[in-house]
Amino acid sequence: MREPLTITLTRGATFVRVVAVGALDRDDASRLARYLKAVAFTFDGRIDLDLRELDAIDAHGIRLLIGLRRQLGRRLRFIPSEELARAVHLVARSEGHRRDGAEDAQLLAPPAK
């Protein structure tokens, strides 16, 4: 049985960290999108989306992440597990989204200190 998605937020001086725990699938993808868009509307700084505690992610979840990156631009940084980083790159490439190495480094950034 999958764990339902839980979302928590921590504010830093110049960024917020949103941590997603559980499963990111069709059922929860739109809820996470609405949450992140609300954060982006009320906060002008960088948004770090920490995905290291996801138990599972499906294609809907991966497409959501790619779409959010397009909408929010460089303000949104992912903190992925290695498995998730590979999956996002595979889906992005299969859908024809090409990025140079510098943008990949921004997209899959290390955690902020």
JOZI-V381527 format. One record per pair of residues at least 12 apart in sequence whose C-alpha atoms are under 7 Angstrom apart, sorted by the first residue. I is the first residue (numbers start at 0). J is the second residue. D is the distance in Angstrom with one decimal. If there is no record, write none. Layout:
# JOZI-V381527
i=I j=J d=D
i=I j=J d=D
This chain:
# JOZI-V381527
i=1 j=22 d=6.4
i=2 j=21 d=4.9
i=2 j=22 d=6.0
i=3 j=21 d=5.5
i=3 j=22 d=6.0
i=4 j=19 d=6.6
i=4 j=20 d=5.6
i=4 j=21 d=4.6
i=4 j=22 d=5.4
i=4 j=23 d=6.4
i=4 j=27 d=6.6
i=5 j=19 d=5.8
i=5 j=20 d=5.2
i=5 j=21 d=6.4
i=6 j=18 d=5.6
i=6 j=19 d=4.8
i=6 j=20 d=6.5
i=7 j=19 d=6.8
i=13 j=44 d=5.5
i=13 j=45 d=6.6
i=14 j=44 d=5.1
i=14 j=45 d=4.5
i=14 j=46 d=5.7
i=15 j=45 d=6.5
i=15 j=46 d=5.1
i=15 j=47 d=6.1
i=16 j=46 d=6.0
i=16 j=47 d=4.7
i=16 j=48 d=5.9
i=16 j=49 d=6.8
i=17 j=47 d=6.1
i=17 j=48 d=4.9
i=17 j=49 d=6.0
i=18 j=48 d=6.0
i=18 j=49 d=4.7
i=18 j=50 d=6.4
i=19 j=49 d=6.3
i=19 j=50 d=5.6
i=19 j=52 d=6.6
i=19 j=53 d=6.4
i=20 j=52 d=5.0
i=20 j=53 d=4.9
i=21 j=52 d=6.8
i=21 j=53 d=4.8
i=21 j=54 d=5.1
i=21 j=55 d=6.8
i=22 j=53 d=5.7
i=22 j=54 d=5.3
i=22 j=55 d=4.6
i=22 j=56 d=5.8
i=23 j=55 d=6.2
i=23 j=56 d=4.7
i=23 j=57 d=6.7
i=23 j=60 d=5.4
i=24 j=56 d=5.6
i=24 j=57 d=5.2
i=24 j=59 d=5.9
i=24 j=60 d=5.1
i=25 j=59 d=5.5
i=25 j=60 d=6.6
i=28 j=59 d=6.9
i=28 j=60 d=5.6
i=28 j=63 d=6.5
i=44 j=74 d=6.8
i=45 j=74 d=4.6
i=45 j=75 d=6.2
i=46 j=74 d=5.8
i=46 j=75 d=4.8
i=46 j=76 d=6.2
i=47 j=75 d=6.0
i=47 j=76 d=4.8
i=47 j=77 d=5.8
i=47 j=78 d=6.8
i=48 j=76 d=6.0
i=48 j=77 d=4.8
i=48 j=78 d=5.9
i=49 j=77 d=6.1
i=49 j=78 d=4.5
i=49 j=79 d=6.4
i=50 j=78 d=5.7
i=50 j=79 d=4.9
i=50 j=80 d=6.6
i=51 j=78 d=6.7
i=51 j=79 d=5.2
i=51 j=80 d=4.7
i=61 j=87 d=6.0
i=76 j=105 d=6.7
i=76 j=106 d=5.4
i=76 j=107 d=6.4
i=76 j=108 d=6.0
i=77 j=106 d=6.0
i=77 j=107 d=5.1
i=77 j=108 d=6.1
i=78 j=107 d=6.0
i=78 j=108 d=5.9
i=78 j=109 d=6.0
i=78 j=110 d=6.0
i=79 j=107 d=6.7
